[in-house]
């Protein structure tokens, strides 16, 4: 009696491209995309525990769900608001 495993989809990028993407985010940090132009910020993961940042995460969940195709977290606020919040966390 046999069974079939689901097919594995091939990625549309090479392993060297993946390595360069992950190399840009140091261990202990997270890439987030903010604002209309989706500007990329690299933030410490310790921010995820902060109440003000958790509010941003709730807004991101409401607007985007858990689908973030850019490879990082998309935050639905302006760059100015994001920089103000993260400046208070430093």
trRosetta pair geometry for C-beta under 8 A, 3 or more apart (Angstrom, degrees):
i j d omega theta_ij theta_ji phi_ij phi_ji
11 18 7.6 37 123 -61 162 125
13 17 4.3 -97 172 77 114 142
13 18 6.3 133 108 -50 116 82
14 17 4.9 102 59 2 75 101
14 18 7.4 -137 102 -3 44 85
15 18 5.5 -52 -151 34 39 113
15 19 6.4 41 152 -21 68 104
16 19 5.6 -50 -147 34 34 114
16 20 6.6 32 155 -18 64 104
17 20 5.9 -56 -150 36 32 108
17 21 6.5 35 152 -22 65 105
18 21 5.7 -55 -151 33 33 112
18 22 6.4 20 158 -8 67 108
19 22 6.2 -61 -146 44 29 103
19 23 6.0 35 155 -28 65 110
20 23 5.5 -50 -141 31 31 117
20 24 7.0 39 157 -28 59 100
21 24 6.2 -59 -168 22 30 112
21 25 7.9 1 149 2 61 102
21 71 6.6 -51 173 162 137 163
22 25 6.3 -68 -158 43 44 96
24 31 7.6 44 104 -76 102 130
24 42 7.6 -140 142 -77 81 140
25 29 5.4 -148 -175 91 81 103
25 30 7.0 32 -165 -125 131 17
25 31 5.1 -89 -90 -40 131 100
25 42 5.7 -168 -120 -129 77 118
25 72 8.0 169 -79 -95 146 113
26 29 4.9 63 65 15 77 126
26 42 7.4 88 22 166 83 137
28 44 6.3 -16 144 -143 90 77
28 45 5.8 -123 -174 14 50 107
28 46 8.0 9 179 -24 95 88
29 42 5.0 33 161 172 133 96
29 43 6.4 158 -157 80 84 28
29 44 5.8 -58 -103 -99 72 39
29 45 6.5 -149 -108 -29 17 79
30 42 7.2 164 77 -154 32 58
30 43 5.7 -28 61 64 84 80
30 44 7.8 32 16 138 84 10
30 45 5.3 99 -23 -85 110 78
30 47 8.0 -122 41 49 119 110
30 48 7.5 67 6 -50 154 115
30 72 7.0 132 165 -149 75 94
30 73 6.5 18 156 8 119 118
31 40 5.9 -17 -166 -163 102 104
31 41 7.4 150 -154 79 53 42
31 42 5.5 -29 -95 -98 65 73
31 71 6.9 14 76 110 136 87
31 72 3.4 -89 103 -106 96 136
31 73 7.3 156 95 22 56 71
32 40 7.3 149 79 -152 39 54
32 41 5.2 -20 64 63 90 92
32 42 7.8 160 19 -93 71 25
32 43 6.0 -1 8 9 119 118
32 72 5.5 -152 -88 154 23 116
32 73 4.6 -30 -112 71 82 93
32 74 7.3 153 -166 -94 70 18
32 75 5.3 29 175 -16 121 114
32 82 7.9 -168 114 -156 130 139
33 38 4.3 0 179 -165 118 84
33 39 6.9 151 -154 69 62 31
33 40 5.6 -29 -97 -93 74 63
33 41 7.7 168 -89 19 25 73
33 70 5.5 18 -22 87 151 158
33 72 5.5 123 -23 85 91 115
33 73 7.1 -174 21 90 73 42
33 74 4.8 -27 67 -108 103 68
33 75 6.9 173 78 20 46 73
34 38 7.2 125 50 -141 24 34
34 39 5.6 -38 65 63 79 85
34 41 6.1 11 5 1 121 118
34 74 7.9 163 -75 -159 39 52
34 75 4.8 -12 -97 64 85 108
34 77 6.5 -28 -153 68 99 74
34 78 7.6 54 162 147 98 17
34 79 5.4 118 118 -96 113 64
34 82 4.5 -22 -155 -30 155 167
35 38 6.6 -144 73 -55 71 21
35 39 5.2 21 42 14 125 99
35 77 7.5 -33 -70 98 55 47
35 78 5.6 50 -106 -152 86 43
35 79 4.2 -7 -61 -43 137 87
35 82 7.3 -100 -43 7 90 133
36 78 7.8 -3 -15 -116 85 70
38 70 6.9 -167 -176 -92 135 163
38 74 7.1 -41 -127 -125 100 100
39 79 5.7 30 39 -97 139 124
40 72 6.8 99 -134 41 97 161
41 82 7.0 -173 -3 145 157 134
41 86 7.5 -136 166 -44 153 169
43 47 5.1 -32 153 14 124 148
43 86 6.4 -109 -117 -125 124 132
44 47 5.6 121 75 -17 75 92
45 48 5.5 -20 -177 1 64 118
46 49 6.2 -46 -173 24 53 110
46 50 7.8 60 137 -29 68 99
47 50 5.5 -48 -162 16 51 119
47 53 4.7 145 161 -88 88 169
47 86 6.8 -17 -122 -119 143 87
47 89 5.6 52 -116 162 94 161
48 53 6.2 -111 -107 117 24 132
48 54 7.3 79 -179 -77 50 76
48 57 7.2 65 -142 -59 77 146
49 53 7.7 42 55 62 30 123
49 54 7.6 -12 -176 -53 16 110
50 53 4.3 72 70 16 99 108
50 54 6.7 -165 89 -14 47 86
50 89 5.5 -71 -68 -116 173 119
51 54 5.5 -54 -142 34 31 114
51 55 6.8 39 156 -25 63 97
52 55 5.8 -46 -159 24 34 115
52 56 7.3 34 144 -14 60 100
52 85 5.2 -168 142 -152 124 107
52 88 7.0 22 50 82 167 130
52 89 7.2 -144 63 -64 122 106
53 56 5.4 -47 -158 33 44 114
53 57 6.5 48 144 -21 68 101
53 85 6.7 139 -78 153 69 126
53 86 7.9 68 -87 -86 109 71
53 89 6.8 34 -42 -78 119 149
54 57 5.2 -48 -148 34 40 116
54 58 6.5 46 150 -23 66 99
55 58 5.6 -48 -151 31 34 113
55 59 6.7 34 150 -17 63 103
56 59 5.6 -54 -152 36 34 112
56 60 6.4 37 149 -21 66 104
56 75 5.3 1 173 -147 117 113
56 77 6.3 -73 -127 -6 103 133
56 82 7.5 88 -124 -109 149 82
56 85 6.9 138 -44 119 134 171
57 60 5.5 -51 -147 35 34 114
57 61 6.4 37 152 -21 65 102
57 73 7.8 -33 -114 -175 82 142
57 75 8.0 -51 -79 -110 45 91
58 61 5.7 -51 -149 34 32 112
58 62 6.5 32 152 -18 64 104
59 62 5.7 -53 -148 36 33 111
59 63 6.2 17 159 -8 67 112
59 75 7.6 58 83 -162 109 67
59 76 5.3 -128 138 58 107 106
59 77 7.0 63 101 -48 153 99
60 63 6.1 -64 -142 45 27 101
60 64 5.6 -30 180 32 68 112
60 73 6.4 22 -177 177 162 99
60 74 6.2 155 -143 87 110 64
60 75 5.5 -62 -75 -112 120 48
60 76 5.8 166 -93 2 59 91
61 64 7.2 -74 -116 59 15 72
61 65 6.6 36 -164 -124 55 21
61 66 7.2 10 -127 -65 80 67
63 76 4.5 59 30 -38 165 156
64 67 6.1 -132 164 63 87 73
64 68 6.5 62 143 -79 141 75
64 74 5.5 107 -52 71 167 119
64 76 7.1 176 -23 -44 104 115
68 71 7.3 -119 123 17 95 10
68 72 6.5 -103 152 88 130 31
68 73 5.7 -59 -125 -113 165 37
68 74 5.3 -177 -128 -3 100 93
70 74 6.5 102 26 -63 125 103
75 82 6.1 106 105 -100 143 126
77 81 4.4 -95 161 81 120 131
77 82 5.5 146 88 -53 112 87
78 81 4.8 95 58 7 83 100
78 82 6.9 -150 94 -4 44 88
79 82 5.6 -59 -147 40 33 112
79 83 6.0 29 157 -18 69 108
80 83 6.0 -57 -144 38 26 106
80 84 6.3 29 155 -22 62 107
81 84 5.7 -55 -150 34 30 114
81 85 6.4 27 155 -16 65 106
82 85 5.9 -57 -150 37 30 108
82 86 6.2 18 158 -9 66 110
83 86 6.0 -57 -138 45 31 104
83 87 6.0 38 158 -28 65 107
84 87 5.9 -53 -146 31 25 113
84 88 6.9 24 155 -17 59 104
85 88 6.0 -60 -159 33 31 109
85 89 6.7 26 148 -18 65 109
86 89 5.3 -55 -149 35 41 115
86 90 6.8 52 152 -34 67 95
87 90 5.9 -42 -155 15 36 115
